[in-house]
């Protein structure tokens, strides 16, 4: 299946792109997409616990299932005051 990945802020910089397409096996979950990206970009590994995910505009846990054509947004931690 094919999913579209959107990356923002620091994650966009580390991936050198704001938008990617991944080919995943049927039954894949958000965490599988993350692992594929982290395998290609080692700098993502230390951000695994602080990154949140949205699937098709809704915040989801990393174990959320994916379907062909889904859009995953990688949401970095937000700071400020």
N, C-alpha and C positions, 0 to 999 in steps of 0.2 A: 504494500500500500504506500501511497505517497502522501506526505504531510508537509505543510508549509510552516516554517519556523521564523518568528519575528524576534529580534533581539534589540534590547535598549540599553542605553548608557554604557557602562563598563563592559557589559557582555557583548554589546555590538562591537566595541573596540577589540576585544579579545578574539572574536570570530572574524574580524575584518569584513563584516557585512551585517547589514540590518535585516536581511531576509535570505533564507536558505530553503532548499527543498531536500527532504530526506526520504529515502526508500526504506521502509521498515517491513518486517514480516507481519502477516495477519495475526491479530491478537496482541500486538505490541501495546505498551503502555507509555505514558509520558516519561517515566524513568528510563525506558529503553531508548527513547530519542535523546534524552540527556546523556546517557552513557555513550551513545554513538558520537555525539558532539565532543564530549570530554575525551574520548579516545583519539579524536582528531586534533584537539586543542587542549593539551595538558594543563594549561593555565586555568581551565574551568574547574578542575578537581577541587580546589580549595573553596569554591563558591557553592558547592552542592547544597550545603545546609542552609544557606542564606537566600538562595534563589527560589522564587515562587513561580507558579505556572498558571497560565490561563489557556483553556481550550475553547475555541470558538467564542471568546469574549467572557467566559465564566471562570473564576478562580477554581482550580481543582487540585487535589493532592497528586503527588507524583505517581501513585499507583492507578490513576484514572486510565481507563482504556481509550484507545484511539481508533478512529475509523478512517478509511480512505477519504482524502480531501480535507481533513481537519486542519485547523490553524492553531499552532501552539505559540503563545507569547512567553518569552523568558523575562521575568520581572526581577530586576536586581533589588537588593535592599535599599530602602530609602532613608536618608538621614535629614536632619534639619532641625529647625526649632523656631 
